[in-house]
Every structure is written in structure tokens, then in C-alpha cells.
Amino acid sequence: MQQNFEEITKGLIRLPKRERLEIVRFLLFLDSRSLDTDIESAWEEEIMDRVRAVDEGKATGIDYNKAIKEIEQLFIL
């Protein structure tokens, strides 16, 4: 039989601090793996969209040095 959230929480609270921290570390690791995959997929899609836009003539690049100068002007006080 599956425990409900309240029972699990009560059990976790009774654990020693070290064991609770290990559980937290494990849960965060699980989330970070899926988050990394989601982020990686989103960037892959963004890259493909940009390549497609350039190939279709909908976007053009600018000179690297010019881009860096514009960025510096925006962010340097």
C-alpha cells in the first residue's frame, strides 16, 4: 500500500539530520537532471530556429567586434 504525503513527511521529520540532508540531496539531483535536459532541449530548439531564420534570409548576422562594442555600451556604466 502506498503511503500518503502526510505519513511520508512525518517519517522524514523523525530521521536524523544527516539522513534528511541525503534525501534532499537525492531529490535535488533528480530535479537537476530533468532541468538540465529541459534546458538543453530548449537551447537546441532555439539554435535550430536561428539557423533556419538565417537560411531563409529572415535574419542576418552582424560583425563580432561591432556586437561586442554594442554590448559593452549597454552594460558598462
RODO-2510 file (C-alpha; in nm, 4 decimals, decimal comma):
residues 77
     n   res          X          Y          Z
     1     m     0,0000     0,0000     0,0000
     2     q     0,1283     0,3441    -0,0907
     3     q     0,1913     0,5926     0,1917
     4     n     0,0285     0,9309     0,1684
     5     f     0,2196     1,2571     0,1808
     6     e     0,1452     1,3234     0,5480
     7     e     0,2778     0,9840     0,6586
     8     i     0,5914     1,0245     0,4497
     9     t     0,6509     1,3739     0,5883
    10     k     0,6114     1,2542     0,9480
    11     g     0,8609     0,9762     0,8805
    12     l     1,1105     1,2154     0,7238
    13     i     1,0903     1,4570     1,0158
    14     r     1,1867     1,1781     1,2560
    15     l     1,5041     1,0962     1,0626
    16     p     1,8416     1,2231     1,1837
    17     k     1,9539     1,5467     1,0187
    18     r     2,2242     1,3736     0,8137
    19     e     1,9737     1,1318     0,6602
    20     r     1,7290     1,4146     0,5827
    21     l     2,0084     1,6028     0,4052
    22     e     2,0916     1,2936     0,1996
    23     i     1,7286     1,2675     0,0905
    24     v     1,7226     1,6366    -0,0030
    25     r     2,0457     1,5981    -0,1998
    26     f     1,8994     1,2995    -0,3834
    27     l     1,5752     1,4825    -0,4691
    28     l     1,7627     1,7891    -0,5910
    29     f     1,9827     1,5672    -0,8059
    30     l     1,6718     1,4159    -0,9672
    31     d     1,5307     1,7619    -1,0407
    32     s     1,8584     1,8978    -1,1758
    33     r     1,8868     1,6100    -1,4239
    34     s     1,5431     1,6785    -1,5703
    35     l     1,6049     2,0536    -1,5619
    36     d     1,9326     2,0121    -1,7499
    37     t     1,7563     1,8030    -2,0121
    38     d     1,4795     2,0619    -2,0460
    39     i     1,7280     2,3462    -2,0789
    40     e     1,9392     2,1547    -2,3274
    41     s     1,6322     2,0770    -2,5398
    42     a     1,5188     2,4397    -2,5299
    43     w     1,8621     2,5638    -2,6414
    44     e     1,8772     2,3047    -2,9189
    45     e     1,5394     2,4251    -3,0455
    46     e     1,6496     2,7898    -3,0232
    47     i     1,9681     2,7183    -3,2180
    48     m     1,7751     2,5354    -3,4905
    49     d     1,5259     2,8249    -3,5142
    50     r     1,8093     3,0731    -3,5560
    51     v     1,9851     2,8638    -3,8188
    52     r     1,6556     2,8255    -4,0075
    53     a     1,5969     3,2032    -3,9928
    54     v     1,9413     3,2720    -4,1396
    55     d     1,8950     3,0049    -4,4081
    56     e     1,5588     3,1555    -4,5057
    57     g     1,7027     3,5076    -4,5163
    58     k     1,4841     3,6227    -4,2262
    59     a     1,7851     3,7031    -4,0076
    60     t     2,1323     3,8295    -4,0729
    61     g     2,4433     3,8376    -3,8614
    62     i     2,6484     4,1375    -3,7586
    63     d     3,0221     4,1800    -3,7182
    64     y     3,1525     4,0258    -3,3945
    65     n     3,3545     4,3327    -3,2912
    66     k     3,0570     4,5599    -3,3541
    67     a     2,8346     4,3327    -3,1456
    68     i     3,0833     4,3324    -2,8558
    69     k     3,1077     4,7127    -2,8619
    70     e     2,7280     4,7434    -2,8540
    71     i     2,7061     4,5018    -2,5619
    72     e     2,9757     4,6877    -2,3704
    73     q     2,7935     5,0160    -2,4238
    74     l     2,4755     4,8665    -2,2826
    75     f     2,6298     4,7149    -1,9724
    76     i     2,9222     4,9367    -1,8781
    77     l     2,8288     5,2358    -1,6695
***
